[in-house]
Amino acid sequence: MAMHYTSRLMSESERIDTYAAVDLGSNSFHLLVARRQHGELRVIDRIKEMVRLGGGLDDAGQLDPHVQDRAFACLARFGQRLRGIPVDNLRAVGTQTFRRMKNANSFLMIAETALGCSIDIIAGREEARLIYLGVTQGVSGLEDRRLVIDIGGGSTELVIGEALQPLEMESLQWGCVSLTRRFFGDGLINLQRWKEAERAVMADLQELRLRYLKTGWNTVIGSSGTIKAIEDICRQQGWIEKDINADALFLLRDRIFEFGSIDSVRLPGLSEQRHPVLVGGLLMLYVCFKALEIESMKVSPYALREGVLQDLLGRLDEQDPRDKTVDAFMSRYSVDSEQVNRVKTSALTAFDKISEALHLRPTHRRLLGWAAELHETGLGVSHSQFQLHSGYLVENSDMAGFTRQEQLFLAVLVRNQRRSISAGFADKVPTRLHEPLRMTLFCLRFACILCRSRDDEAIPPIRLSGTDSMITVSFPESWREAHPLTVFDLQQEALELQAIGLQLRVTQPGPG
């Protein structure tokens, strides 16, 4: 474990050009710090700790208290290194163990405080996309079609892509920690157990095998600690010079059988940190080679954390993959683009008038804008209760670029865009997002009421102000008289908003 902490304060120019990515995996936590110079990123610090979070999670999704304390202590150390870097220049992601954790929001409240920034839980396919983006940073010949395999602690991601564009993405719920724990939990290693584990993994790989083989690739690239450790062991054994091949994996498998137990395994190139989970990682790689008929694999020094950093820069540079995802979603469900623009404009106008007083951030504005663009996707299913269909689609679809928390935030907004606000509407969303959710929900519902007639002429100039408990909106008397339905809807809305602790006052503007 290498700790590198700066001993002096960063200058302001250094501060604004410094970025960091945190990869909270099931086996290891990684911190990557880089500085942008002359349009390129230069890595200035890396920290890695073997936290073994996945090993402390039981089948019910409960985390062992000792492992939890170990994780918090690591995050506090990371938090010290991140101190001074602008919060908008930071991004932390949690993977498979976070996806399985039963009380993830409770864990995150303490974890985010220790780290000093929010932690995004990403879905398996989003993890695969970010891994591919990271690995691609170190690949020459970008037009080459490649298969990228990343074996983590709790899951394995397999991506086929060309240049920066993934073509196929899958995430399997097997990793070096989960496989070792499931099939070699007592430490014994033998052929019978290996075959049992191999059959289980092969069954999952069969679902993608033919599709992947049909798509094809020119190069196979492996990433992350398991694959790098296997390459190092095979090279020190003299079985390979550089790239991993199927024969070397077969020889390593048989060599491990000779030891009979995990504790007995002693191999050149095998670190103490990697030692407890090597057998599960080797099995996963062995089955991938076998199922996908792989002959050889290059090993990349880049992985998820590099992808997170590149994705963060893309967002800051207005090249946000989430925009493309939302556009595709709107096209798929044939939304009325004119109505979307009316609702989005009205919702964002309302947001801008209350955001400063309520300390809402630009990221909340972006989420509101996307919610407006997605709010009528459920009409592609049925007009009846379409808001519920919209919420289901947004919550349960694969949406590239979005974290789990962001999808839940969007789903709550579109599901509650009209009619009664569901009890416990914010329960699935982290506590830090409850207040932004409440206020952006008001903005979306308000916009939907104003735009109900789908007529640009019916939307008045908005005069609006607010506190955390009271929203005041005023309309000219002439407009009120010409739009009795909208006024009635707003009066009903005032009753609905009481359920989320908001009072809505509709008034006439004063003279002058």
Secondary structure, DSSP 8 states (H G I E B T S, - for coil): ------SS---HHHHHTEEEEEEE-SSEEEEEEEEEETTEEEEEEEEEEE--TGGGB-TTS-B-HHHHHHHHHHHHHHHHHHTTS-GGGEEEEE-HHHHH-TTHHHHHHHHHHHHTS-EEE--HHHHHHHHHHHHHTT-S-TTSEEEEEEE-SS-EEEEEEETTEEEEEEEES--HHHHHHHHSTTSB--HHHHHHHHHHHHHHHHHHHHHHHHH--SEEEEESHHHHHHHHHHHHTTS-SSSEEHHHHHHHHHHHHHH-BTTT---TT--TTTGGGHHHHHHHHHHHHHHTT--EEEE-S--HHHHHHHHHHHHHTT--HHHHHHHHHHHHTT--HHHHHHHHHHHHHHHHHHHHHHT--HHHHHHHHHHHHHTTGGGGT-STTHHHHHHHHHHHS--TT--HHHHHHHHHHHHTSSSS--TTTTTTS-GGGHHHHHHHHHHHHHHHHHTTT--GGG----EEEE-SSEEEEE--HHHHHH-HHHHHHHHHHHHHHGGGT-EEEEE-----
